[in-house]
Amino acid sequence: MRRFVCLFDQKRESSSASIRADASMVTLSFPSPSLSFVESGTCSKSTHVSRVLFSGPHGESSEPSKILRDVHISERLMEDFTELARENTDKDLETCGTLAAFLERGVFYVTTLIIPKQESTANSCQAMNEVDVFSIQNERELYPVGWIHTHPSQGCFMSSVDLHTHYSYQVMVPEAFAIVVAPTDSSRSYGIFKLTDPGGMEVLRGCSETGFHPHKEPEDGKPVYEQCSNVYKNSNLRFEIFDLR
């Protein structure tokens, strides 16, 4: 097992689980080709938040289906994961990892990336020995708030298999999100997604198919999944990486 610690100024104190946040910029973490407007605010006395809202091709807002708690991730999360996945990516193999967070004053802070033993192909990645992942989460009293995986030679989207994988996260934690890293997608190198709720969640709950297959449209007319608008990059967030491969 390889363990990496990426140190920033924002830390979780083990005795009180408190946050020490120095002055920093926190920005919404997904890219979009269509910028709508910027709304600035303050999430604490010492951390400035710049919240960026986007509109889709038809002007629809990417605001969440329901009110969700904010999630902070490290600015370096995608970069560091991409580097750890590079060997697989060069071989056209997917790489996946679990994202774990602690909850402080109604905000999830992702402090741990766990890359499990896994079996991969060009369009799939199956985690193995998941008890090792659960053990790390339980020892640190962390929530499984999401996962990250690569599409080494495909675009940035959620496949039907990805949607079923993500359902198992979001049914436990409503704020759960999926990061897709697509290094060969010239229009969008990564995306942060979630199932729409209730529409997408109901579709996946009622689907028993396996493998790659089409899903029906939700009855509420919304897509099955959407971009997250409650996930923020935080330049001061400390995080650890456990590479169990």
N, C-alpha and C positions, 0 to 999 in steps of 0.2 A: 504493500500500500504506500502510495506517495501522498504526502500531505504538504500543501502550500498554504502560507498565511500571507494575505495581502493587507498590509497595514495602512490605515488612513486615520485621520484625527478623530473620527466618530467611533466610540467604543461602547460595548455593552459591559457594564460592571457586573461581575458574577454575583456579588452580594445583594445588589439592589435592582439589577436589571435596568439600570437607568441609562439614559442617553446623554453624552456630552457632545453637543453639536456646535462646531465652530462656524463662523460665517462662511457660507458656501452657496453656490447656485444649484438649485434642484430643478431639473427640467423634465417635461413629459418625455417618455422614452421611445415612442415609436415614430418613424419617419412617415411622411405622406407627401404626395406630389401636389396637394392642394391645400395651402394654408388659408385658414379662415380668419382667425383673429387671435390675439394674445391677451390673456387676462392675468395680471400679476396679483400676488397676495402674499401673506406671511403665514407659515405653518407653525412657527415658534418665534421666540424673541430674537434668536440668533441665526435662523436659517431662512433665506429668501427662496420663495417658490415662484417659478415662472411657468404657469400652466398654459400649454398650447392646445387649442382645440382645432380640429380639422373637419373639413366637409368632404363628402365623397363626390363622385362624378355627377350626381344628380342633386347635390346640395344638402343631402341628409347629414345630420350631425352624427359624430361617432361617440356621443355621450352614452354611458352605460345604460343597459336595460333597467337595472335597479340600482339603488344607492349602495355603493360598495365602499369598504374601508380602503384607504390609500395604501399602496405598496411602494417601498423604496428599494431599488437595486443599485449595486455599484456601477459607476460609469465604465469600469473596466471588465464587467462581467462577460459581455459578448466577445470582447477582444481576447481575453484570456482563454475562454472556452474554445474559440476558433483556433487559437494556437495549439491547444492540447489535442484538438481534433484533426490537426493538419495532416498527420501521417495517414489517418483513415481517409480524409478528404482526397488526398493525392491518389489513393487507390479506389476512389469512387465508392467508399463505404460510409454509411451514416454513423454518427456518434450521438449518444444521448446522455443526459445527466438530470439529476433531481435537484430542485431548488428548495431550500428550507429556510424558515424565517422565525423570528420571535415577534410577539405582539406587545407593543408598548404604547399606552395611551391611545388606543384605537388605530394605530398604524402598524403595518407589517414591515419589518426590516429584514431583507434577505441577507443572511450572513454566511450561508453555507451552500456550496456547490458540491454535490456528490456524484462522481462518475463511476457507475457500478461495472462489474464484469458484464460483458455483453456480447451478443452475436449479431453481426451486421451484414446487410447486403446494400446494394445501391439505393434501395427504396424502403428499407425497413431496419429497425434496430430493436432487439429484444433484450431487456435487462435480465441478468441472472443473479442468483444469490441475493435476492432483495432483502433478506433478513439482515444483511450487513448494513444496508441503507437505513432500515428502520432502527437498528441499534444506534447508529450515529445520531439520528434525529431524537430518539428517546433519551439518550444520555444528556443531550443539550436542551431538552424540552422545547423542541422546535416544531413548527407546523409545516407540513408538506404543501407549500403554496404554489408549486408549479414545476415545470420541467423545461428542458432546453434540448434541441436536437438539430442536427444539420441536414440539409438537402444538398449533398455535394455536387450534383449535376442537374438539379431541377430548380424550378422557380420557388418563390417565397409564398407558400400557401399551406393550408391544412388539408391533408389527404383524409379519406374516410377512415383509414386506420388510425391516423393521428387524432381524429375526433373521438373515436372510441377510447383511445388511451387517455385523452384529456378529460373525458367524462368522469373517469374514476377519480381524478383529482378534484374537479369542480363540485362533484356531488358531496365531497367531504368538506371542502372549504370554498364558499361561493366566490372568493376573491382569486382563486387559483387561475394561473395564466400559463400559456404555452409560448415559448420563444422559438421561432424557426430561423436558423441561420443559413442563408443561401448565398455562399460566396461567389457563385457564377452568375447570379441574377444581376444584370447590369442596371436594372431599374430600382431594385430594392434588395439590399444585402441582408436585412433581417426584418422580422415582424413579431409583434407581441399580440396574441390572440386569446379569446375566450369564447365559449359557447353562449349564444344569446339565451336569456332567461326571461320568460319560461319557454319560448319557442324551440330553440335549439336543444335545450335540456330534455324537453318532452320527446323530440324526435329520436335522440340517442337512447333515452330510457326505453323507448318502445322498439328499438332495433336489435334483432338477435343475429343479424348476418355477420360474417367474419370475412377477412380479406378485404380487397379493394372493391367497393360497390357504391352505387349512387344512393343518396339519401333524399327523401321527400322534403318538400319545402314546408317550413313551419306554418301552422294554421293562421298565425298572426301576421303573415306576410313579410316578416323580417327574414334575413338570411340565417343559416344554421349557426354561423360563427361571425365574430366581428373583432375589430381592433380594440384593444384595451385603452381606456382613457383615465385609468386610476393608478397606473404604474409610472413611477418617476425615477430618473437617474439621479443619484446622490454622489457627489464627488468626494464626500467625507466618510463614506460607509466602509467599515472594516469587514472583510469576508475571508473565509477559509475555503480551500479546495481539497477534497479527498478523492484521489484517483485510485480506485480499487481494482483497476484492470491488471 
